[in-house]
Amino acid sequence: MLRSGGLESSNVQPIAETTQMVEILRAYQASQKMVDSLSEMRRQAIGRLGRLGN
């Protein structure tokens, strides 16, 4: 039913959505940190293997 002067309500819960976005961001940052750590470990391992061959 339509009413003149009525307010339209939103189906968005801003606090819940913001909290979920922060959780997703933190999970992404943790994943990125792990990828960076693995890349550094590979780089160090390759460097050590290179020195062993000399």
Secondary structure, 3 states (H helix, E strand, C coil): CCCCCCCCCCCCCHHHHHHHHHHHHHHHHHHHHHHHHHHHHHHHHHHHHHHHCC
